[in-house]
Amino acid sequence: MSNRVIHVKIHAADPVDGAAVNAFVCTVQAESYDSVHDRVFHAGGSVALPKQTIPGMAWQGHHEDSEGNGFGVHPPDPGAR
């Protein structure tokens, strides 16, 4: 196996603010949504989709980092309502 890097050019316009996501969104499990939210905010990131519940399972929300990369935050919580 070679260790070469393959770059793939994306042939599409940049996403428009407020448009639906049309790609994979990496979502990470966290101990606390609020602590991740605070760290993202203080590092220059922003909220893409506010915190919401998946009742009886978890909290869920999406952020963008300071470079506009989106990701989800998913702390399990059976008591989420």
N, CA, C and O atoms as a Tinker XYZ file with bonds, in Angstrom:
   324  protein
     1  N      0.837000   -1.179000    0.000000    73     2
     2  CA     0.000000    0.000000    0.000000    64     1     3
     3  C      0.878000    1.237000    0.000000    63     2     4     5
     4  O      1.875000    1.310000    0.717000    81     3
     5  N      0.495000    2.197000   -0.808000    73     3     6
     6  CA     1.236000    3.446000   -0.802000    64     5     7
     7  C      0.594000    4.411000    0.183000    63     6     8     9
     8  O     -0.567000    4.250000    0.560000    81     7
     9  N      1.343000    5.392000    0.585000    73     7    10
    10  CA     0.850000    6.396000    1.519000    64     9    11
    11  C      0.549000    7.713000    0.808000    63    10    12    13
    12  O      0.650000    8.772000    1.427000    81    11
    13  N      0.191000    7.678000   -0.441000    73    11    14
    14  CA    -0.054000    8.922000   -1.146000    64    13    15
    15  C     -1.411000    9.508000   -0.763000    63    14    16    17
    16  O     -2.346000    8.795000   -0.398000    81    15
    17  N     -1.477000   10.794000   -0.859000    73    15    18
    18  CA    -2.701000   11.516000   -0.541000    64    17    19
    19  C     -3.412000   11.842000   -1.842000    63    18    20    21
    20  O     -2.796000   12.323000   -2.793000    81    19
    21  N     -4.703000   11.580000   -1.878000    73    19    22
    22  CA    -5.497000   11.877000   -3.064000    64    21    23
    23  C     -6.419000   13.046000   -2.735000    63    22    24    25
    24  O     -7.194000   12.990000   -1.781000    81    23
    25  N     -6.327000   14.086000   -3.523000    73    23    26
    26  CA    -7.182000   15.254000   -3.332000    64    25    27
    27  C     -8.314000   15.187000   -4.345000    63    26    28    29
    28  O     -8.082000   14.985000   -5.537000    81    27
    29  N     -9.519000   15.355000   -3.873000    73    27    30
    30  CA   -10.689000   15.323000   -4.735000    64    29    31
    31  C    -11.286000   16.725000   -4.755000    63    30    32    33
    32  O    -11.633000   17.271000   -3.707000    81    31
    33  N    -11.403000   17.302000   -5.933000    73    31    34
    34  CA   -12.006000   18.624000   -6.057000    64    33    35
    35  C    -13.523000   18.490000   -6.024000    63    34    36    37
    36  O    -14.098000   17.654000   -6.721000    81    35
    37  N    -14.157000   19.314000   -5.215000    73    35    38
    38  CA   -15.609000   19.324000   -5.129000    64    37    39
    39  C    -16.133000   20.296000   -6.179000    63    38    40    41
    40  O    -15.740000   21.463000   -6.214000    81    39
    41  N    -17.005000   19.813000   -7.017000    73    39    42
    42  CA   -17.561000   20.618000   -8.100000    64    41    43
    43  C    -18.940000   21.137000   -7.721000    63    42    44    45
    44  O    -19.947000   20.744000   -8.309000    81    43
    45  N    -18.973000   22.010000   -6.747000    73    43    46
    46  CA   -20.241000   22.568000   -6.302000    64    45    47
    47  C    -19.990000   23.930000   -5.672000    63    46    48    49
    48  O    -18.879000   24.240000   -5.242000    81    47
    49  N    -21.023000   24.719000   -5.626000    73    47    50
    50  CA   -20.931000   26.023000   -4.976000    64    49    51
    51  C    -20.833000   25.834000   -3.463000    63    50    52    53
    52  O    -21.253000   24.812000   -2.921000    81    51
    53  N    -20.276000   26.829000   -2.801000    73    51    54
    54  CA   -20.225000   26.798000   -1.346000    64    53    55
    55  C    -21.646000   26.756000   -0.793000    63    54    56    57
    56  O    -22.555000   27.327000   -1.396000    81    55
    57  N    -21.858000   26.084000    0.351000    73    55    58
    58  CA   -23.201000   26.032000    0.924000    64    57    59
    59  C    -23.683000   27.426000    1.322000    63    58    60    61
    60  O    -22.884000   28.293000    1.674000    81    59
    61  N    -24.969000   27.624000    1.261000    73    59    62
    62  CA   -25.588000   28.890000    1.630000    64    61    63
    63  C    -26.041000   28.802000    3.082000    63    62    64    65
    64  O    -26.586000   27.781000    3.501000    81    63
    65  N    -25.819000   29.865000    3.854000    73    63    66
    66  CA   -26.280000   29.872000    5.244000    64    65    67
    67  C    -27.771000   29.560000    5.308000    63    66    68    69
    68  O    -28.563000   30.105000    4.539000    81    67
    69  N    -28.148000   28.673000    6.236000    73    67    70
    70  CA   -29.543000   28.319000    6.430000    64    69    71
    71  C    -30.038000   27.190000    5.547000    63    70    72    73
    72  O    -31.166000   26.726000    5.711000    81    71
    73  N    -29.202000   26.738000    4.605000    73    71    74
    74  CA   -29.608000   25.640000    3.722000    64    73    75
    75  C    -29.512000   24.311000    4.467000    63    74    76    77
    76  O    -28.766000   24.185000    5.439000    81    75
    77  N    -30.262000   23.339000    4.009000    73    75    78
    78  CA   -30.216000   22.001000    4.610000    64    77    79
    79  C    -28.845000   21.368000    4.382000    63    78    80    81
    80  O    -28.180000   21.655000    3.387000    81    79
    81  N    -28.437000   20.525000    5.290000    73    79    82
    82  CA   -27.172000   19.803000    5.157000    64    81    83
    83  C    -27.332000   18.749000    4.073000    63    82    84    85
    84  O    -28.318000   18.013000    4.058000    81    83
    85  N    -26.370000   18.676000    3.172000    73    83    86
    86  CA   -26.445000   17.685000    2.098000    64    85    87
    87  C    -25.212000   16.793000    2.071000    63    86    88    89
    88  O    -24.803000   16.314000    1.014000    81    87
    89  N    -24.628000   16.577000    3.241000    73    87    90
    90  CA   -23.423000   15.764000    3.334000    64    89    91
    91  C    -23.367000   15.116000    4.713000    63    90    92    93
    92  O    -24.189000   15.405000    5.583000    81    91
    93  N    -22.400000   14.248000    4.896000    73    91    94
    94  CA   -22.153000   13.606000    6.180000    64    93    95
    95  C    -21.800000   14.661000    7.227000    63    94    96    97
    96  O    -20.996000   15.554000    6.961000    81    95
    97  N    -22.390000   14.564000    8.400000    73    95    98
    98  CA   -22.045000   15.445000    9.513000    64    97    99
    99  C    -21.464000   14.575000   10.618000    63    98   100   101
   100  O    -22.163000   13.749000   11.204000    81    99
   101  N    -20.202000   14.765000   10.893000    73    99   102
   102  CA   -19.551000   14.023000   11.974000    64   101   103
   103  C    -20.204000   14.433000   13.290000    63   102   104   105
   104  O    -20.288000   15.621000   13.601000    81   103
   105  N    -20.663000   13.458000   14.055000    73   103   106
   106  CA   -21.285000   13.722000   15.343000    64   105   107
   107  C    -20.504000   12.979000   16.408000    63   106   108   109
   108  O    -20.236000   11.785000   16.276000    81   107
   109  N    -20.139000   13.698000   17.477000    73   107   110
   110  CA   -19.322000   13.119000   18.531000    64   109   111
   111  C    -20.128000   12.981000   19.813000    63   110   112   113
   112  O    -20.969000   13.820000   20.136000    81   111
   113  N    -19.852000   11.908000   20.530000    73   111   114
   114  CA   -20.471000   11.707000   21.836000    64   113   115
   115  C    -19.708000   12.553000   22.841000    63   114   116   117
   116  O    -18.484000   12.655000   22.764000    81   115
   117  N    -20.414000   13.157000   23.775000    73   115   118
   118  CA   -19.790000   14.003000   24.781000    64   117   119
   119  C    -20.408000   13.724000   26.142000    63   118   120   121
   120  O    -21.519000   13.201000   26.228000    81   119
   121  N    -19.701000   14.068000   27.189000    73   119   122
   122  CA   -20.240000   13.918000   28.540000    64   121   123
   123  C    -21.314000   14.974000   28.796000    63   122   124   125
   124  O    -22.321000   14.695000   29.446000    81   123
   125  N    -21.095000   16.194000   28.281000    73   123   126
   126  CA   -22.006000   17.295000   28.548000    64   125   127
   127  C    -22.120000   18.185000   27.311000    63   126   128   129
   128  O    -21.117000   18.683000   26.802000    81   127
   129  N    -23.338000   18.378000   26.838000    73   127   130
   130  CA   -23.560000   19.275000   25.708000    64   129   131
   131  C    -23.116000   20.687000   26.062000    63   130   132   133
   132  O    -22.419000   21.338000   25.284000    81   131
   133  N    -23.519000   21.158000   27.233000    73   131   134
   134  CA   -23.249000   22.544000   27.612000    64   133   135
   135  C    -21.760000   22.850000   27.707000    63   134   136   137
   136  O    -21.336000   23.940000   27.324000    81   135
   137  N    -20.952000   21.912000   28.211000    73   135   138
   138  CA   -19.511000   22.182000   28.304000    64   137   139
   139  C    -18.875000   22.232000   26.916000    63   138   140   141
   140  O    -17.980000   23.042000   26.674000    81   139
   141  N    -19.327000   21.378000   26.010000    73   139   142
   142  CA   -18.810000   21.425000   24.634000    64   141   143
   143  C    -19.241000   22.732000   23.973000    63   142   144   145
   144  O    -18.440000   23.393000   23.312000    81   143
   145  N    -20.507000   23.098000   24.152000    73   143   146
   146  CA   -21.015000   24.348000   23.581000    64   145   147
   147  C    -20.156000   25.537000   24.038000    63   146   148   149
   148  O    -19.762000   26.369000   23.220000    81   147
   149  N    -19.876000   25.612000   25.318000    73   147   150
   150  CA   -19.079000   26.719000   25.855000    64   149   151
   151  C    -17.679000   26.742000   25.249000    63   150   152   153
   152  O    -17.170000   27.808000   24.902000    81   151
   153  N    -17.061000   25.586000   25.122000    73   151   154
   154  CA   -15.706000   25.514000   24.555000    64   153   155
   155  C    -15.701000   25.934000   23.087000    63   154   156   157
   156  O    -14.803000   26.649000   22.643000    81   155
   157  N    -16.710000   25.484000   22.336000    73   155   158
   158  CA   -16.808000   25.863000   20.915000    64   157   159
   159  C    -16.993000   27.368000   20.790000    63   158   160   161
   160  O    -16.318000   28.015000   19.989000    81   159
   161  N    -17.903000   27.926000   21.579000    73   159   162
   162  CA   -18.189000   29.357000   21.528000    64   161   163
   163  C    -16.944000   30.181000   21.848000    63   162   164   165
   164  O    -16.640000   31.145000   21.146000    81   163
   165  N    -16.220000   29.805000   22.907000    73   163   166
   166  CA   -15.028000   30.555000   23.315000    64   165   167
   167  C    -13.863000   30.394000   22.339000    63   166   168   169
   168  O    -12.932000   31.199000   22.345000    81   167
   169  N    -13.913000   29.363000   21.504000    73   167   170
   170  CA   -12.862000   29.156000   20.496000    64   169   171
   171  C    -13.229000   29.805000   19.154000    63   170   172   173
   172  O    -12.508000   29.646000   18.169000    81   171
   173  N    -14.351000   30.537000   19.117000    73   171   174
   174  CA   -14.729000   31.233000   17.895000    64   173   175
   175  C    -15.757000   30.524000   17.046000    63   174   176   177
   176  O    -16.053000   30.975000   15.940000    81   175
   177  N    -16.317000   29.413000   17.535000    73   175   178
   178  CA   -17.331000   28.680000   16.791000    64   177   179
   179  C    -18.715000   29.245000   17.024000    63   178   180   181
   180  O    -18.883000   30.234000   17.738000    81   179
   181  N    -19.707000   28.611000   16.416000    73   179   182
   182  CA   -21.076000   29.089000   16.538000    64   181   183
   183  C    -22.055000   27.918000   16.519000    63   182   184   185
   184  O    -21.685000   26.785000   16.212000    81   183
   185  N    -23.300000   28.212000   16.850000    73   183   186
   186  CA   -24.372000   27.212000   16.844000    64   185   187
   187  C    -24.958000   27.134000   15.437000    63   186   188   189
   188  O    -25.318000   28.157000   14.855000    81   187
   189  N    -25.052000   25.949000   14.902000    73   187   190
   190  CA   -25.691000   25.738000   13.601000    64   189   191
   191  C    -27.125000   25.244000   13.793000    63   190   192   193
   192  O    -28.015000   25.606000   13.024000    81   191
   193  N    -27.345000   24.427000   14.806000    73   191   194
   194  CA   -28.674000   23.911000   15.148000    64   193   195
   195  C    -28.719000   23.807000   16.672000    63   194   196   197
   196  O    -27.942000   23.050000   17.255000    81   195
   197  N    -29.607000   24.548000   17.325000    73   195   198
   198  CA   -29.623000   24.582000   18.796000    64   197   199
   199  C    -29.850000   23.216000   19.440000    63   198   200   201
   200  O    -30.347000   22.277000   18.819000    81   199
   201  N    -29.472000   23.151000   20.687000    73   199   202
   202  CA   -29.658000   21.950000   21.509000    64   201   203
   203  C    -31.125000   21.547000   21.511000    63   202   204   205
   204  O    -32.010000   22.382000   21.699000    81   203
   205  N    -31.374000   20.261000   21.301000    73   203   206
   206  CA   -32.719000   19.725000   21.353000    64   205   207
   207  C    -32.667000   18.324000   21.946000    63   206   208   209
   208  O    -31.593000   17.737000   22.075000    81   207
   209  N    -33.822000   17.795000   22.304000    73   207   210
   210  CA   -33.845000   16.464000   22.911000    64   209   211
   211  C    -34.204000   15.400000   21.890000    63   210   212   213
   212  O    -34.943000   15.631000   20.932000    81   211
   213  N    -33.655000   14.243000   22.135000    73   211   214
   214  CA   -34.148000   13.008000   21.547000    64   213   215
   215  C    -34.712000   12.292000   22.775000    63   214   216   217
   216  O    -33.971000   11.611000   23.484000    81   215
   217  N    -36.021000   12.438000   23.034000    73   215   218
   218  CA   -36.615000   12.018000   24.303000    64   217   219
   219  C    -36.238000   10.602000   24.726000    63   218   220   221
   220  O    -36.328000    9.646000   23.956000    81   219
   221  N    -35.809000   10.510000   25.999000    73   219   222
   222  CA   -35.438000    9.233000   26.582000    64   221   223
   223  C    -34.125000    8.669000   26.087000    63   222   224   225
   224  O    -33.763000    7.541000   26.421000    81   223
   225  N    -33.400000    9.456000   25.281000    73   223   226
   226  CA   -32.161000    8.929000   24.708000    64   225   227
   227  C    -30.970000    9.862000   24.865000    63   226   228   229
   228  O    -29.928000    9.448000   25.373000    81   227
   229  N    -31.107000   11.139000   24.429000    73   227   230
   230  CA   -29.933000   12.005000   24.388000    64   229   231
   231  C    -30.327000   13.451000   24.117000    63   230   232   233
   232  O    -31.490000   13.767000   23.867000    81   231
   233  N    -29.334000   14.306000   24.174000    73   231   234
   234  CA   -29.415000   15.679000   23.689000    64   233   235
   235  C    -28.684000   15.710000   22.363000    63   234   236   237
   236  O    -27.806000   14.883000   22.117000    81   235
   237  N    -29.033000   16.648000   21.512000    73   235   238
   238  CA   -28.390000   16.718000   20.190000    64   237   239
   239  C    -28.317000   18.182000   19.772000    63   238   240   241
   240  O    -29.241000   18.953000   20.032000    81   239
   241  N    -27.250000   18.555000   19.143000    73   239   242
   242  CA   -27.102000   19.898000   18.591000    64   241   243
   243  C    -25.961000   19.903000   17.602000    63   242   244   245
   244  O    -25.136000   18.990000   17.592000    81   243
   245  N    -25.909000   20.921000   16.774000    73   243   246
   246  CA   -24.837000   21.040000   15.787000    64   245   247
   247  C    -24.164000   22.399000   15.910000    63   246   248   249
   248  O    -24.809000   23.410000   16.187000    81   247
   249  N    -22.863000   22.399000   15.699000    73   247   250
   250  CA   -22.052000   23.609000   15.774000    64   249   251
   251  C    -21.225000   23.747000   14.509000    63   250   252   253
   252  O    -21.121000   22.813000   13.714000    81   251
   253  N    -20.640000   24.920000   14.335000    73   251   254
   254  CA   -19.613000   25.147000   13.328000    64   253   255
   255  C    -18.389000   25.657000   14.050000    63   254   256   257
   256  O    -18.489000   26.484000   14.956000    81   255
   257  N    -17.218000   25.155000   13.642000    73   255   258
   258  CA   -15.995000   25.673000   14.235000    64   257   259
   259  C    -15.658000   27.019000   13.602000    63   258   260   261
   260  O    -16.412000   27.515000   12.764000    81   259
   261  N    -14.538000   27.611000   13.994000    73   259   262
   262  CA   -14.176000   28.946000   13.517000    64   261   263
   263  C    -13.881000   28.990000   12.025000    63   262   264   265
   264  O    -13.785000   30.073000   11.447000    81   263
   265  N    -13.735000   27.829000   11.392000    73   263   266
   266  CA   -13.474000   27.770000    9.952000    64   265   267
   267  C    -14.706000   27.344000    9.156000    63   266   268   269
   268  O    -14.625000   27.142000    7.944000    81   267
   269  N    -15.851000   27.208000    9.840000    73   267   270
   270  CA   -17.098000   26.865000    9.159000    64   269   271
   271  C    -17.361000   25.387000    8.988000    63   270   272   273
   272  O    -18.296000   25.009000    8.283000    81   271
   273  N    -16.557000   24.533000    9.620000    73   271   274
   274  CA   -16.771000   23.081000    9.547000    64   273   275
   275  C    -17.856000   22.679000   10.541000    63   274   276   277
   276  O    -17.767000   23.002000   11.725000    81   275
   277  N    -18.868000   21.983000   10.065000    73   275   278
   278  CA   -19.974000   21.585000   10.919000    64   277   279
   279  C    -19.741000   20.255000   11.597000    63   278   280   281
   280  O    -19.077000   19.374000   11.050000    81   279
   281  N    -20.293000   20.110000   12.798000    73   279   282
   282  CA   -20.236000   18.838000   13.519000    64   281   283
   283  C    -21.362000   18.787000   14.537000    63   282   284   285
   284  O    -21.854000   19.820000   14.990000    81   283
   285  N    -21.764000   17.571000   14.891000    73   283   286
   286  CA   -22.815000   17.374000   15.874000    64   285   287
   287  C    -22.246000   17.006000   17.232000    63   286   288   289
   288  O    -21.143000   16.468000   17.334000    81   287
   289  N    -23.009000   17.301000   18.270000    73   287   290
   290  CA   -22.653000   16.938000   19.649000    64   289   291
   291  C    -23.819000   16.136000   20.202000    63   290   292   293
   292  O    -24.969000   16.567000   20.116000    81   291
   293  N    -23.524000   14.958000   20.777000    73   291   294
   294  CA   -24.565000   14.010000   21.176000    64   293   295
   295  C    -24.217000   13.388000   22.532000    63   294   296   297
   296  O    -23.592000   12.328000   22.572000    81   295
   297  N    -24.608000   14.024000   23.646000    73   295   298
   298  CA   -24.405000   13.382000   24.941000    64   297   299
   299  C    -25.606000   12.510000   25.313000    63   298   300   301
   300  O    -26.717000   13.022000   25.454000    81   299
   301  N    -25.398000   11.205000   25.472000    73   299   302
   302  CA   -26.493000   10.327000   25.877000    64   301   303
   303  C    -27.077000   10.743000   27.233000    63   302   304   305
   304  O    -26.337000   11.128000   28.138000    81   303
   305  N    -28.390000   10.663000   27.365000    73   303   306
   306  CA   -29.070000   10.977000   28.616000    64   305   307
   307  C    -30.459000   10.339000   28.584000    63   306   308   309
   308  O    -31.379000   10.887000   27.977000    81   307
   309  N    -30.617000    9.177000   29.239000    73   307   310
   310  CA   -31.932000    8.518000   29.238000    64   309   311
   311  C    -33.039000    9.373000   29.826000    63   310   312   313
   312  O    -34.216000    9.120000   29.572000    81   311
   313  N    -32.672000   10.399000   30.620000    73   311   314
   314  CA   -33.661000   11.274000   31.226000    64   313   315
   315  C    -33.994000   12.502000   30.379000    63   314   316   317
   316  O    -34.760000   13.361000   30.817000    81   315
   317  N    -33.436000   12.594000   29.185000    73   315   318
   318  CA   -33.681000   13.777000   28.338000    64   317   319
   319  C    -35.165000   13.877000   27.988000    63   318   320   321
   320  O    -35.780000   12.903000   27.554000    81   319
   321  N    -35.718000   15.046000   28.181000    73   319   322
   322  CA   -37.144000   15.300000   27.890000    64   321   323
   323  C    -37.296000   16.645000   27.234000    63   322   324
   324  O    -38.412000   17.050000   26.908000    81   323
